Amino acid sequence: MSRLFAALAGAAMAVTTLVVAAPPALAADATRFAISLPATVNPDQYFSATVAAVDASGGLDYNYKGTVHFTSSDDVARLPADYTFAKADGGQHTFPDVMFRQQGIQTLKVTDIAKTTITGQAETRVGNATTQTLGVDLPNGAKLREPATVVVTAIDNLGRVDSAYRGSVHFTSTDDIATLPADYQFVAADAGRHEFVKGVTFRTQGPQRIHVQDAASPTVYGDREIVIGTYPTPVASATPTGPAPDARAVPAVRSPSGLSATPAGRATPQGGRSLPFTGAQTSRLVAMGLALLFGGLLLLAGRTLRRASQT
């Protein structure tokens, strides 16, 4: 009896060992690649990338034996050669010979050569890209005394959105009585961009500026200018306040009817009130006056000559 129990115990242990050690025999075929990369890497230095063939539910395809090809957003990167997965890989392989050379956010993509629908990609930050400025935008504009939405975006020194930004921002404005958003700490879900819905209300007309600054790094900031409302229309004064015009600057031509014609073509009597004469009418009046004047001079000259002949 003891031998029978010992045999049964040994068989049970062997079955347990087989079940634990053997990989899942019913794993589904791979539909994509899951790629693991470091969060940040240095340019021109090798790092490791792990590629796993997974099925639609995210399970590892232990039997995957396809050939993969590498590409990258960094067109001068050094990438592994094409690789055919072996049985010993169990659907997962680590490649220690990846190198990015261009700074910024770079992407590594892996594709099955025979089945191009099986693919995957991952991103990493290359180099010391840091937040350099804050972009400030009022996407819908702003009106006087109406809440407006303001969007703040962290931008790194490579001109890209800094999705890793976690700074705290503070708002100020040239409008001393404006309503502004409270200080805000960026979180991972913002991915470097946060929208303050109806967060600002301007209460002063004219050009205004909203200023956003990192509370810990004053050199990281951004501004946005906008004209709020309309400027008041100037009201003409009933009594002239400026100096009187210089009459000597406008030469006048004496007309026989006591009117003085200005170069603007408008006849004005000596009393100062204007008459509704046009430029053509004024010219005719001047011509008539000159004709009468010359006629009078000729008549006077004739009388003078007659008297001279009689004496």
C-alpha positions, 0 to 999 in steps of 0.5 A: 500500500505504501508503494502505491501511495508513493507511486501516485504521489510521484505521478502527481508531482510529475504532472504538476511539473509539466503543467508549470514548466510548459508554456501555454499551448493554446496561446493565440497568434500575435497581432501586434508588437509591444516595445519597451524602451527607456523613458530617456536616452542619450544621443549617440549611445546604445540602449536596449529595446525589448520586442514582444509578440502579443495577441489581441488580448495582450497575451504573449505569443510564445510560438511566434517565429516571424522576421521583424524589421526596424524603422525610426523617426530618427533617419540617422539612427542605428537600428538592429538588423532584421531578426527572425524569432527563434523557439528559444525566444518564446515570443520575446527578444531584447535588442541591445544595439539601438542608437538614436542620434537626433535629440527630441522625441523619437520613435522606434517601429517594428514590423513583421516582414511577411505580415505587415499588419503585425507592427508596433512602436514606442517613443522615448526622449533623446537628449536634454530637451527641457521646457523653454517657453509657455504657449498662451492662447485664447482660442475663442478670443475674449470680450469685455466682462465675459469669461474666456477660455485660455490654453497653456502649452509647455514647449521644449527647446526643440519646439515641441510640446513637452508632454513631461512638463509638471511645473506650476504656473501663475497668471498675471495681467495688465488688466488689474481688475481681471479675473484670472485662473488660480495657480495650477500644477500640471499633471501627467494627464495634461501631456504638456497642455492644459485648457482653463475653460472660462478661466479669464475675464477682462474688465478693462477696455483696450489692449491687454496682456495675459502673462503665464509664468512657471512658479519655480523657473521665472525664465519659463513664461509666455504672453498673449496680447488682445484688444478688449472692447472698442475705444470710445469715439472722440466727441467734437467740442462746440467751442474750438479749443485750438489756435485760430487759423492764420488769415495770412496763410490764405490769400484772398482776391478782392471782388467788386461786390465786397466778397473775398474768394479763397483758393478753396473756391469759397467766397466769404463776405467781409463779415465772416459768414460764408456764402454758398458759392462754388469754385466756378461761380467764384471764378466768374465773379472774379472775372466780372470784377476784373472786367469792370475794373479794366473798363473803369480804368479805360474810361478814366484814361479816356476822360483824362486824354479828352481834358488834356486835348481841350486845354 
